[in-house]
Amino acid sequence: MGLFDVDDDKLRAFYHRAELEANRGFVDTRKYPYLDKALFIYAKEHNCSYDDALIFAKTGKKMGRLAE
């Protein structure tokens, strides 16, 4: 695993961190550059959309191309 690889656990941890920084409120990914970058990397590595990666980070459920 490389330095910039993002696996399932790391992506969920980034989202959890952003959620805590937002006081358990709405997480605007543009306000958290580490989460935004992790979502892009995860989507590219897993050949899915940014939205599918965000849904997985939020809920833990693999949707769209991730579920295949």
PyMOL commands that set and color helices and strands:
alter all, ss='L'
color gray80, all
select helices_A, chain A and resi 8-21+29-31+33-45+50-59+64-66
alter helices_A, ss='H'
color red, helices_A
deselect
rebuild
show_as cartoon
